[in-house]
Amino acid sequence: MTATQNITATGFPIHNPETAPEASRQVMEGMQQKMGFIPNLIQIMAESPALAHSYLGLWDIATKNGGLSPEELNFVALVISEHQKCKYCIAAHSNVADTVAPIENEIVAAIREGRSVENPRFEALRIFAIKLYDAQGYVPEPEVNEFIKQGFSRREVLDIVVIIAWKTLSGLTTALTAVDLDKEFEPYKI
């Protein structure tokens, strides 16, 4: 860490492409290309190339190979973020819902407030994602089958596992490091 490098309130370095470990620079460049900036979360994750690559890798896998639509993927990410009480993640996924993978404002507002939603497909996703997260995967087979009867596939059930894993990485990292909210996410601050 250089003498002029920023650190979080909990002592973790906040990297830029010049200070990041070589193995994390590719992740930072990828986020710059995808989002037009490097989020603070990624600047902190860069301290651990394993974490940075795992986070971006899960995101890429979920978006490129998952069965859920981009809107559904971001919806589940927002649901898990709210359930984890990850304020950074809630703001980030609210931004995505407004700019990249549009979700109706009333649906986003309901999730941010921890309420159910009127859209039946999204409500089924919300209930199942929380159940899967809370049960750590031990969802009884009749409940999995009920979810599938609502128009989902077993592939999508497993895709939700990937989203939960992805959000666990970010939720734990934001809690541990006290990451500051990016200016791009400020309008969505909780």
C-alpha positions as CSV (number, residue, x, y, z in Angstrom):
1,M,0.0,0.0,0.0
2,T,1.4,3.4,-0.9
3,A,1.5,6.3,1.5
4,T,-1.1,8.2,-0.4
5,Q,-3.5,5.3,-1.0
6,N,-7.0,5.6,0.6
7,I,-8.3,3.1,3.1
8,T,-11.7,2.3,4.4
9,A,-12.9,3.2,7.9
10,T,-12.0,-0.4,8.8
11,G,-8.5,-0.2,7.4
12,F,-8.9,-2.0,4.0
13,P,-7.1,-0.4,1.0
14,I,-9.1,1.3,-1.7
15,H,-7.3,0.5,-4.9
16,N,-7.1,2.1,-8.3
17,P,-5.7,0.4,-11.4
18,E,-2.2,1.6,-10.5
19,T,-2.2,0.4,-6.9
20,A,-4.2,-2.8,-7.3
21,P,-2.4,-6.2,-7.3
22,E,-1.6,-7.1,-10.9
23,A,-4.1,-10.0,-10.9
24,S,-6.9,-7.7,-10.0
25,R,-6.3,-5.1,-12.7
26,Q,-8.2,-7.1,-15.3
27,V,-11.3,-7.1,-13.1
28,M,-11.1,-3.3,-12.5
29,E,-10.7,-2.8,-16.3
30,G,-13.7,-5.0,-16.9
31,M,-15.9,-3.1,-14.5
32,Q,-14.8,0.2,-16.0
33,Q,-15.9,-1.1,-19.4
34,K,-19.2,-2.6,-18.1
35,M,-20.3,0.3,-15.9
36,G,-18.3,3.3,-17.1
37,F,-16.6,3.6,-13.6
38,I,-15.0,1.3,-11.1
39,P,-17.3,0.9,-8.1
40,N,-15.8,1.4,-4.6
41,L,-16.7,-2.2,-3.8
42,I,-14.5,-3.4,-6.7
43,Q,-11.7,-1.1,-5.6
44,I,-11.7,-2.7,-2.2
45,M,-12.2,-6.3,-3.5
46,A,-9.1,-5.7,-5.7
47,E,-7.0,-6.3,-2.6
48,S,-7.8,-10.0,-3.0
49,P,-7.6,-11.1,-6.6
50,A,-9.4,-14.3,-5.6
51,L,-12.4,-12.2,-4.3
52,A,-12.4,-9.8,-7.2
53,H,-12.3,-12.5,-9.8
54,S,-14.9,-14.6,-8.0
55,Y,-17.3,-11.7,-7.8
56,L,-16.9,-10.7,-11.4
57,G,-16.9,-14.3,-12.5
58,L,-20.2,-15.1,-10.8
59,W,-21.7,-12.0,-12.3
60,D,-20.5,-12.9,-15.8
61,I,-21.7,-16.5,-15.4
62,A,-25.1,-15.5,-14.1
63,T,-25.7,-12.9,-16.9
64,K,-24.3,-14.9,-19.8
65,N,-25.3,-18.4,-18.9
66,G,-28.3,-18.1,-16.6
67,G,-31.9,-18.8,-17.4
68,L,-33.3,-15.7,-15.7
69,S,-33.8,-12.5,-17.6
70,P,-31.5,-9.6,-16.8
71,E,-34.4,-7.9,-15.0
72,E,-35.1,-11.1,-13.0
73,L,-31.5,-11.6,-12.1
74,N,-31.2,-8.0,-10.8
75,F,-34.5,-8.4,-9.0
76,V,-33.2,-11.4,-7.1
77,A,-30.0,-9.5,-6.4
78,L,-32.0,-6.6,-5.0
79,V,-34.2,-8.9,-2.9
80,I,-31.1,-10.7,-1.4
81,S,-29.4,-7.3,-0.9
82,E,-32.4,-6.0,1.1
83,H,-32.7,-9.2,3.0
84,Q,-29.0,-8.9,4.0
85,K,-29.6,-5.2,4.8
86,C,-26.7,-4.3,2.5
87,K,-27.3,-0.6,2.0
88,Y,-24.5,-0.4,-0.6
89,C,-25.9,-3.3,-2.6
90,I,-29.5,-2.0,-2.4
91,A,-28.4,1.3,-3.9
92,A,-26.3,-0.4,-6.6
93,H,-29.1,-2.7,-7.7
94,S,-31.6,0.1,-7.5
95,N,-29.4,2.0,-9.9
96,V,-29.2,-1.1,-12.2
97,A,-33.0,-1.4,-12.1
98,D,-33.3,2.2,-13.2
99,T,-30.6,2.2,-15.9
100,V,-29.5,-1.2,-17.2
101,A,-32.1,-3.9,-16.4
102,P,-35.3,-1.9,-16.0
103,I,-37.7,-2.9,-13.3
104,E,-40.9,-1.0,-12.5
105,N,-40.4,1.7,-9.9
106,E,-43.2,0.4,-7.6
107,I,-41.6,-3.1,-7.6
108,V,-38.2,-1.6,-6.7
109,A,-39.8,0.5,-4.0
110,A,-41.5,-2.5,-2.5
111,I,-38.3,-4.5,-2.3
112,R,-36.4,-1.7,-0.8
113,E,-39.0,-1.5,1.9
114,G,-39.1,-5.2,2.4
115,R,-42.6,-5.6,1.1
116,S,-44.2,-8.1,-1.3
117,V,-44.8,-7.2,-4.9
118,E,-47.9,-7.4,-7.0
119,N,-46.2,-9.0,-10.1
120,P,-46.9,-12.7,-9.6
121,R,-43.6,-13.9,-11.2
122,F,-41.5,-11.5,-9.3
123,E,-43.3,-12.2,-6.1
124,A,-42.6,-16.0,-6.6
125,L,-39.0,-15.2,-7.2
126,R,-38.9,-13.0,-4.0
127,I,-40.4,-15.6,-1.8
128,F,-38.3,-18.4,-3.1
129,A,-35.0,-16.5,-3.1
130,I,-35.5,-15.5,0.5
131,K,-36.5,-19.0,1.5
132,L,-33.5,-20.5,-0.3
133,Y,-31.1,-18.0,1.3
134,D,-32.6,-18.4,4.8
135,A,-32.7,-22.2,4.6
136,Q,-29.1,-22.3,3.2
137,G,-30.3,-24.5,0.4
138,Y,-32.4,-26.9,2.5
139,V,-35.8,-26.0,0.9
140,P,-38.2,-28.9,1.1
141,E,-38.9,-30.6,-2.3
142,P,-42.6,-29.8,-2.2
143,E,-41.7,-26.0,-2.0
144,V,-39.2,-26.3,-4.8
145,N,-41.9,-28.1,-6.9
146,E,-44.4,-25.4,-6.1
147,F,-42.0,-22.8,-7.3
148,I,-41.5,-24.7,-10.5
149,K,-45.3,-25.0,-11.0
150,Q,-45.3,-21.2,-11.0
151,G,-43.4,-21.2,-14.4
152,F,-39.8,-21.7,-13.3
153,S,-37.3,-24.4,-14.2
154,R,-34.9,-26.4,-12.1
155,R,-32.2,-24.5,-14.0
156,E,-33.6,-21.2,-12.7
157,V,-33.7,-22.6,-9.2
158,L,-29.9,-23.3,-9.5
159,D,-29.3,-19.9,-11.1
160,I,-30.8,-18.4,-8.0
161,V,-28.1,-20.2,-6.0
162,V,-25.5,-18.5,-8.2
163,I,-27.1,-15.1,-7.5
164,I,-27.1,-15.7,-3.8
165,A,-23.5,-16.7,-3.9
166,W,-22.7,-13.6,-5.8
167,K,-24.6,-11.4,-3.3
168,T,-23.0,-13.1,-0.4
169,L,-19.6,-12.1,-1.6
170,S,-20.6,-8.4,-1.9
171,G,-22.8,-8.4,1.2
172,L,-20.0,-9.8,3.4
173,T,-17.4,-7.5,1.8
174,T,-19.4,-4.3,2.3
175,A,-20.2,-5.2,5.9
176,L,-16.5,-6.1,6.7
177,T,-15.0,-3.1,4.9
178,A,-17.5,-0.3,5.5
179,V,-17.4,0.6,1.8
180,D,-18.5,4.1,1.0
181,L,-21.4,4.6,-1.5
182,D,-20.3,5.7,-5.0
183,K,-21.5,9.0,-6.2
184,E,-23.3,7.2,-9.1
185,F,-25.4,5.3,-6.5
186,E,-26.1,8.3,-4.2
187,P,-29.6,9.0,-5.7
188,Y,-30.5,5.4,-4.6
189,K,-29.2,5.7,-1.1
190,I,-31.2,4.0,1.6
